Amino acid sequence: MAAISTETLKLKYPIETIEPNVIELTMRRPKVKDHIAAGNMKGSELEQENLLMSTLCDTSLKVIQELDMIDYDALVGIYSKMVPQKKD
């Protein structure tokens, strides 16, 4: 079975404060270089995660930071499906 390469999230709470309005985000599968870039960013873990999400969705950091938490959690859920955690 092939891994999912992208997934689109239709926002429950579209961002209307940014032109054009953001009604959905499409996330691609992460690469090692995406994690390295996020890890090299100065800031908290959440800021690094925000950078990773913006990179994977090919959007600005501002868009990610304007997301409603319901939509952000859904985006993190998509990421988690793409990169399952190792089981001990």
DOLO-193614 format. One record per residue (C-alpha): x, y, z; residue in one letter; residue number from 1. Coordinates in Angstrom, 3 decimals, always signed. Each point is the difference from the previous one (the first is absolute). Last residue first. Layout:
{{X; Y; Z}; "A"; NUM};
...
This chain:
{{+8.539; +0.470; +21.643}; "D"; 88};
{{-2.396; +1.207; -2.672}; "K"; 87};
{{+1.361; +2.678; -2.309}; "K"; 86};
{{-2.351; +2.916; -0.599}; "Q"; 85};
{{-1.864; +0.107; -3.284}; "P"; 84};
{{+1.166; +2.651; -2.456}; "V"; 83};
{{-2.742; +0.608; -2.561}; "M"; 82};
{{-2.800; -0.710; +2.471}; "K"; 81};
{{+1.651; +2.279; +2.563}; "S"; 80};
{{+0.261; +2.810; -2.569}; "Y"; 79};
{{-3.722; -0.305; -0.717}; "I"; 78};
{{-0.688; +0.181; +3.729}; "G"; 77};
{{+2.193; +3.105; +0.285}; "V"; 76};
{{-2.226; +1.599; -2.642}; "L"; 75};
{{-3.131; -1.020; +1.928}; "A"; 74};
{{+1.483; +1.552; +3.163}; "D"; 73};
{{+0.665; +3.217; -1.937}; "Y"; 72};
{{-3.577; +0.029; -1.304}; "D"; 71};
{{-1.493; -0.294; +3.495}; "I"; 70};
{{+2.620; +2.480; +1.275}; "M"; 69};
{{-1.254; +2.668; -2.430}; "D"; 68};
{{+2.717; +0.773; -2.501}; "L"; 67};
{{+1.572; +3.473; -0.001}; "E"; 66};
{{+3.451; -1.309; +0.973}; "Q"; 65};
{{+0.006; -2.409; -2.945}; "I"; 64};
{{-0.901; +2.806; -2.411}; "V"; 63};
{{+2.699; +2.279; +1.460}; "K"; 62};
{{+2.630; -2.724; -0.456}; "L"; 61};
{{-0.667; +0.287; -3.700}; "S"; 60};
{{-1.209; -2.838; -2.170}; "T"; 59};
{{+1.500; -3.013; -1.743}; "D"; 58};
{{-1.989; -2.377; +2.234}; "C"; 57};
{{+3.099; -1.991; +0.998}; "L"; 56};
{{+1.989; +3.192; +0.534}; "T"; 55};
{{-2.756; +1.681; +2.029}; "S"; 54};
{{-0.394; -3.125; +2.160}; "M"; 53};
{{+3.773; -0.201; +0.630}; "L"; 52};
{{+0.141; +3.683; +0.920}; "L"; 51};
{{-2.911; -0.455; +2.423}; "N"; 50};
{{+1.783; -3.009; +1.537}; "E"; 49};
{{+3.106; +2.126; +0.562}; "Q"; 48};
{{-2.133; +2.680; +1.636}; "E"; 47};
{{-1.630; -2.671; +2.181}; "L"; 46};
{{+3.394; -1.386; +0.992}; "E"; 45};
{{+1.023; +3.494; +1.109}; "S"; 44};
{{+2.253; +2.318; -1.941}; "G"; 43};
{{+3.129; +0.062; -2.099}; "K"; 42};
{{-0.481; -1.916; -3.212}; "M"; 41};
{{+2.537; -2.770; -0.631}; "N"; 40};
{{-2.537; -2.675; +0.967}; "G"; 39};
{{-2.442; +1.269; -2.628}; "A"; 38};
{{+2.664; -0.161; -2.706}; "A"; 37};
{{+1.112; -3.483; +1.093}; "I"; 36};
{{-3.576; -1.260; +0.101}; "H"; 35};
{{-0.664; +1.230; -3.534}; "D"; 34};
{{+3.331; -1.483; -1.186}; "K"; 33};
{{-1.119; -3.437; +1.214}; "V"; 32};
{{-2.987; +0.136; -2.313}; "K"; 31};
{{-3.630; +0.555; +0.893}; "P"; 30};
{{-2.967; -1.292; -2.009}; "R"; 29};
{{-2.012; +2.780; -1.577}; "R"; 28};
{{-2.707; +2.058; +1.692}; "M"; 27};
{{-2.804; +1.726; -1.874}; "T"; 26};
{{-1.766; +2.838; +1.793}; "L"; 25};
{{-3.593; +1.139; -0.408}; "E"; 24};
{{-2.213; +3.089; +0.244}; "I"; 23};
{{+2.656; +2.718; +0.113}; "V"; 22};
{{-1.385; +3.372; -1.026}; "N"; 21};
{{+2.042; +1.719; -2.716}; "P"; 20};
{{+0.828; +2.190; +1.740}; "E"; 19};
{{+0.507; -0.681; +3.710}; "I"; 18};
{{-2.479; +0.934; +2.735}; "T"; 17};
{{-2.580; -2.492; -1.264}; "E"; 16};
{{+1.722; -3.135; +1.245}; "I"; 15};
{{-2.475; -2.829; -0.387}; "P"; 14};
{{-1.343; -1.594; +3.205}; "Y"; 13};
{{-0.916; -3.616; -0.743}; "K"; 12};
{{+2.947; -0.044; -2.401}; "L"; 11};
{{-0.073; -2.514; -2.843}; "K"; 10};
{{+3.131; -2.081; +0.536}; "L"; 9};
{{+1.710; -1.408; -3.077}; "T"; 8};
{{+2.300; -3.019; +0.104}; "E"; 7};
{{+3.200; -0.605; -1.902}; "T"; 6};
{{+2.358; -2.923; -0.730}; "S"; 5};
{{-2.022; -2.752; +1.675}; "I"; 4};
{{+2.182; -3.088; +0.233}; "A"; 3};
{{-0.399; -2.684; -2.621}; "A"; 2};
{{-1.427; -3.385; +1.012}; "M"; 1};
